[in-house]
Amino acid sequence: MNTSHPRRRALLASTLLAAGTAALPRAWAQALPTARGQGRLVVVFLRGALDGLSAFVPWSDPEYARLRPGIAIPPPDGSGQSTIRLDGSFGLHPALAMLEPLWREQVLAFVPAAGSPDGTRSHFDAQYQWETARPGQSGDAPGWLNLLAAQLGGTGGDAQPRILGVGEANPRLLAGREPVQLVAHGKAAQRAGALENPRQREALMTLYDGDDAVSQAFRRGAAERMDTARTLSADLQQEMQAASNGAAPPALLEQDARNLATLMRKDRSLRLGFLSAGGWDTHVGQGAASGQLADNLRKLGAALAQLRRDLHEPGDVVVVASEFGRTTAENGTRGTDHGHGNAMWLIGNPVAGGRWHGQWSGLARANLHEGRDLPVHHDFRAVLAQVLRPTFGLQDRQLAAVLPGASWDARLDGLLRRA
């Protein structure tokens, strides 16, 4: 693991867009009062587009099994291979069983149909727009998490970092004027080209030949990627690798979560954390209660459970998101393709958990985006605003600087508990 340059600035391009100077959206005037303000936030970003309909299964919707005859998760029956019932509408994938106690403790919630109002199905464009909080836009812009650091009293330059990124080398979400502490294990090591080239692969495996948890996790992830590579076409491999955009496979996520939490506990100035994992672009052989996606969800669940154990103070919140969702129907290769709306997850004591929030219109074709995808009923920026206002005590002008162009969505009021 590369821990050099612990206070380096992340990814500054030559010109950054000015932030915080635009007029406030009128809808901010309806926002909830500012509260608390001393929290910490960890963002877990799943590159490649997680299938949210498998993570949070709409088991009681009759369209679900019809749309997914080969990959639907069986309805709740207590067998351990079926959906874990959360309520009369949704359940958890059985591979996420370790998160069920968080639901029962009312510290886990989700918004089932959130995302970007922009309809792109390009991983690269959608990830960039999510990380800069600028749907439909391109150009050189800072990451919204870096803009948030500036609102927490940052001064740029060589000030004490408030942001910690573990795992990924160059996340756009962290790019900007504010200093960032990065602990990266090198995105080059995750590229299939490196793992498939015998000489480079040997060198990388030598670097991770120890008995420590990081080395073991790296070797497991490398083996999984090689197994997958043998079964996929070259074009599809290239697309899936590009979708991960430098993020490590889920096999490394639990260790990354442990490292991030350790550093944030030791340094109280680090109030913003970032983790990511690739490998969610499940076009082929997605699986149902078991298989490729189930294996990845199990690793994600372990990482989230680790974060909950380590970061459980009154103001700590974890947000889990992906660039867009996947098709409601399975494709001809027992997978799912690029979609639109998706679930956003929240974990933490301030979260009004044990329930889902926002609008859900079901899977009937007439209610789907373009007749095939979940709609975006809630702009992802509106979900983030519900978190940022109380967690960091942000005023309207500060929210507008961090999430330009966003509006307050009163339908999500109550997503976080009042102080």
C-alpha positions, 0 to 999 in steps of 0.5 A: 500500500502506497502511503507516500505524500500523505497530505498531497493535493488531489488531482488539480487540473490547470483551471477549476470552476469557481464555486459558491457564487451562483444564486441560491435555488429558490427551493432551498428556502423550504429547507429544514433548519440547520442542526448539529454540525459536528458530524463525519461523512464517509462516501462509498462509491460503487463504480460500474453501476450496482444493480440496486434491485438485487441489493434491495429486492422489491420482492412483492412486486409481481413484475420483479420475477417476470422481468428477471426469470433467471436472476430474481432473488427468491421471495422471503422464505427464511431459507438463507437463499431467499430475500431477507424481508425488510417490510411488505415492499422490499428485502435485502439480498441474502449476501447482505445478511450482515446488514439486517441488524442495522435495519432492525436498529434503525440506522440503515435506510435507503432511497429506492429511486434516486440518481442523476436527472441526466439520462447518460448511460456512459460510465465515464460521463455519469461518474464525472457528473456524480462526483462533481454534482453537475448532471449533464455537464462536462469540463474541468470542475472540482469534486463536491467533497472537496467543495464541502471541505472548503465550507468546513473552514478549509483554506486551501494550500497546505492546510490540515486535510479534512478529507481522507481517500483510501484505495483509489489513486485519483478520484475526481470526487476529491479534486480541488483546492483543498488538501487531501490525504490519500492512501492508495494501493495503486490503480495500475495494479487493478488494470487487467492489462497489468494482471494479464501480462505475466511479467507485470503480474509476477511483479505485482504479486511479489509486492503483495506476497505477505501474510497480511490482510491487504496482501491476501485480499489483493491476491484474492481479488487478482484471482477473481479478475483472472477467472472472470477474464477467461469467460468474457470477450475482449470488448466486454472486458475492456468495458468493464475495466473502464467502468471501474475507472481505477477502483480496486475490486470489492475484495479489497474494500473491507481492508480499505474500510478498516484503514480509513476508519483507523485513520479517521479515529486517530485524526479528528480533523479528517471529517470526510472519507472516501472509499470505492470499489469497481466490478459492478458492471454485471452484463454477463452471469450476474447470478441470483442468490449466489454468483458474481454479484452475490460475492461482491455484495457479501464483500460490500456488506462486510466493509459497511459493517466494518465502517459501522463498528468503527464509526458510530458516533452520533454524527457519523453518516455513511452514504453508498451510491453508484453512477446509475442503476441497471435495467429492470429486466435481465438480458440474454446473458443472465445479466443486466445492462446500463439503466437509470435510477438506483438506490442510495443507502445511508447508515448512521445514528442520525439516519431515520433507519428501518424504513425506506424514504421517498417515492417508489412507483413499482416496476410496471412498464408504464412507470419505468424510464423509457419503458425499461429502467427505474425512474429517478424520482429523487435527484442524488444531490437532493439526497446529499443535501438532506445529509449535509445540512444537519451533519455539517450545519450548512447554510443555504449558500453553502449547500448551493456552493457544494451542490450547484443547481440542486434544489431541496426535495421536501419529499425526503424530509425526515431522512435524517432525524432532527437533533 
